[in-house]
Amino acid sequence: QYTIKDGRRWSTAEAYLRPAWNRRNLHVMTGAHVARVVSEGTRVVGVEFYLPSSMEKRTVRAGREVILSAGAVASPKILMQSGIGPKDELQRHGIAVLADLSVGKNLQDQVVTTIPLLLNSHHGHTQQDAESVSSILEYLIWKTGVFSTSQVDLTGFVRTKYAIAEKWDRPDIQFVPLCFGGEPDLPMVMTNMRKENAYRLLRSANTTNLKAINSCDLIPILLHPESRGQIRLRSASPFDSPLIEPNYFSAQKDVDTFLEAVKIMLGIIRTEPMRKLLEAEGRDPFAIFKTMKKISGCSSGEDESDACLVAVSQHFASSVWHYIGTCKMGRRSDPEAVVSPDLKVHGVDGIRVVDASVMPTQPSGNTNAPTIMVAEKAADVIKDYWRERD
């Protein structure tokens, strides 16, 4: 999921921040390290942070309220270090409890795996293509060619038999082809492998020129996982990174749905149109995938038993960086809820959370646009709230 304008990635900074750059009430400080939000009683009144160069501690006070938008990992960390979070977790680190809330719970991520295929020389982009002078000039002059695309030119959504059985009206699996061959830091980055292992896989393609490989990673994505993880504090220090415990595949339904996704993908690969793409000259189009099976403990590269497909899909599973849910939005009566429908933190005044952490469950797709939507809606809610009080 991309936001693109005139052939270039169009970030939220470009779309929202840059047009407001000269406003007198805007000050942006990059590289600052937020330690905690500062409270007086049960009201948040400011933010404590460290300057990027000197690491000198400073506090800035809020005229009306604090908006926390640090993401589904950092927002719960900052709240917990401010005394807002699970009582037991805070007391374990000697942090005074301001509000006992389920901060950091309900962590969800859309996990992925990959089925790499070798294409014939008439399809796909290679790293060699991207590094050519002609490709660079084509983009600079006409904004077309390999650099004008995200390399994900299409996607598909499927309801597996499990979604159909539960009468879902939404998909539970997304398929993404990432067709850009080359060195392991390009297509194989999705697997979070050591680079030497990625090289081992690509060399199974029987070539010495990795940059010229025509390959395509077919990526199934688990859209609505039932597994739940959590974010916990490593210590009370604001400089220690938090503990991220995603608990992938802790729910059996996720294992079953992911296996079904891999089977559906393999079925698509064996259709006649796909076979034409896989008629690779002098090499096995499944060579990389067969090596992955062997690494995962399957009996052979030809093994397609359920046990083998579960093993290889989980061994090469990866985060797709769609973390949500750790500051769940919900009614005060919901024991897992951290913020109200207008994104105010329950039991604490003067602070709202505005990022993907407030989403109670995963959307049926990428989280980029939904997160922008959350911010758009929050901006309207905040403006209306204060307009009524001015």
Residue, then its C-alpha position, 0 to 999 in steps of 0.5 A: q500500500y503506497t501513497i504516490k504522487d507524480g511517480r514518487r512516494w508521497s509521505t505524510a510529511e510531504a502531504y501534511l507537514r511540509p505545507a504547514w512548515n511556515r506556521r508560527n505555531l509549528h516547531v519540529m525537533t528531529g532526533a529528540h528522545v522522549a522519556r515520558v509524559v509529565s502529569e500533575g495528579t491525573r492530568v498530563v501537562g507536558v512531555e519530558f525528552y532529551l535533546p538530540s545532540s547534548m542529551e540534555k533533559r528538557t520538559v515542554r508543557a502543553g497548552r491544552e493536551v498532549i498527542l502521543s503518536a509514537g506507533a504501536v511499539a513506542s507509544p505503549k512504552i512511553l505510556m508505561q514509563s509514565g505510569i500508565g499501564p498494567k499495574d504489575e508491569l509498572q511495579r516490577h520496574g519501580i514505576a508509580v502507577l497513574a492508571d492501571l490499563s492494559v497498555g501493551k497488550n493486544l499486540q497484533d501483526q500480519v505475518v508473512t512467508t515467501i515462495p520464491l520462484l525463478l522466472n524466465s528471462h522475459h518477465g520480471h525486473t532484475q537488480q541489473d535492470a535497476e542499476s542500468v544507466s538507461s533505467i535511471l535516465e528513464y525515471l529522471i526524464w519521464k518518471t517511468g520505468v522500474f523506479s516508478t513502480s513499487q514492484v508490487d503491481l498487483t495484489g489479491f484477497v481470498r477467503t479461505k475455507y475457514a473464513i467461509a465456514e465462519k461466514w465472514d464477509r471479508p478476506d482472511i488472506q492477502f497475496v502479494p507478488l514481489c517480482f524484483g530479482g537480485e541479491p539477497d538484500l532485495p527479494m529475500v529481505m522479507t524472510n529476515m534471514r542472515k545474508e549468508n543463508a539468503y545467498r545459499l538459497l539464491r545460489s541454488a538457482n545455479t547462477t554466478n550472476l545474482k544481480a541478473i536473476n529473474s525471480c518473484d517472491l509470492i507472499p501470502i499474508l495472514l490478515h486477521p491473526e487470532s494470536r495476540g502478543q504484547i509490548r513490555l518494558r525491559s527496564a524503567s530506563p527510557f533508553d532501553s528498547p522495549l520487549i516485543e513479544p508477538n507470539y506468532f502462531s500461538a493460536q492454532k487457527d493461524v497455523d491452519t489458515f496460513l497452511e491453507a494460504v500456502k496451498i492456495m498459492l501453490g495451486i495458483i503457481r501450477t495454473e497454465p498462465m503461471r507455468k509459462l512464466l516459470e519455463a526457466e532456461g536450464r534451471d528448476p523454477f522451484a530450486i530456491f523453494k526446495t532448498m528452503k524445505k530442506i533447511s526447514g527439516c522437510s524430508s526432501g525438496e519434493d515434500e509437500s505434506d502438511a507438516c512440511l508446508v507448515a515447517v517451511s512457512q513458519h521457518f521463513a515467516s516474517s513480520v510485515w511491520h503492521y503492528i497494531g492494537t497495543c493501546k486499544m480503542g474501546r469503551r471504559s467497560d472493556p478491560e482491554a481498552v486503553v483509549s476512548p472512541d475519541l482517543k483520550v486515555h481512560g482515567v487520565d486527562g490531557i492526553r490522546v493516542v493517535d496512531a495504529s496502536v489504537m486499532p482494536t483489530q487488523p484491517s483487511g489489508n495494509t495499515n498505512a492508509p487506515t493509520i492516516m485515516v485515524a489521524e485525519k479523524a482525530a484532527d477533526v475530533i480534536k478541533d471540534y472539541w476545542r472549538e466548542r470550548d473556546 
